[in-house]
């Protein structure tokens, strides 16, 4: 999916009857015009006009880079490695 990221928002809540803690989540298809977001990033999104059948959100900014994204950024493309 070019120019699309999937954002997962998760939270924990207690079951109404049994009071067991349950993890719940929603997934949103988000438009990322420049393909800048990577796995593990903390992002801010906002609702917008429909871009496609399932895509109704767009990326506003990347709040915090994930650990995986930082590792990829440090390994600059074209950099020589010691052999």
N, C-alpha and C positions, 0 to 999 in steps of 0.2 A: 504494500500500500504506500505509494509515493505520496509525500506531504501529509501523512496521517500518523498519529501516535495513539496508543490506547492508554488512557489514564485510569488507574484503579484507585478508588477511594474506599478505604475500609474503616470500620469502627467495631467496637465491642459493646454488646448490650446483654442484659439479663433476660432469660426466658420468662414470660409473664406468669407461668404456673410453677415451673420447676426451679426457677432462679439460677439455672446454670448459665455461665457466661458463654455467649455465642458470638463468633466473628461473622460479621456481615460485610458485604461490599457491593459497589456498583462500578461498572466499567463504562467509560465514555470514549467515543471516537472523536478525536480532536484534530483540527486542521493545523498543521505545522508548515507554514509556507516555505521556510528555508531549510527544513530538515535539520534543525540544530539540537533538538532534544534527543537524549540517549537514555538507555535503560538505567533506572535508579535515580534519575533526576527528580527533584521536587519542583513542580511547576504550578503556575497560576493560570487558570483558564476562565473564559467568560462565554456566556451564551450568545449566539449570533444567528444570522440567517442560515437556512439549510444549505450546506455545501453538497450534500449527497443524500441518499436514502437514510443513512444512519448517523451522519456527521452534522451536529448542530452546535458544536463548540469550537473555539479557536484558542490557540496558545497566546497568552499575554506576555509572559516572561518566565524565565527559568530562575526560581528562587534560590536553589542550591543544587550544585552538581553532585551526582552520585559517585560512589567510590569507583565503579566501573568506568564511568565517563572520565574521571580524573586520570586513571591509569592509561586510558586510550589517548588522552590529550598529551600526556608526558612522553609517550612513544611517538614522537613526531615522524610523519611520513618522510621518507627520503634520508633520514638520519642513518649514518653508518654505525654499525655495532662492532664491537671488538670480537675478532674471530679466534 
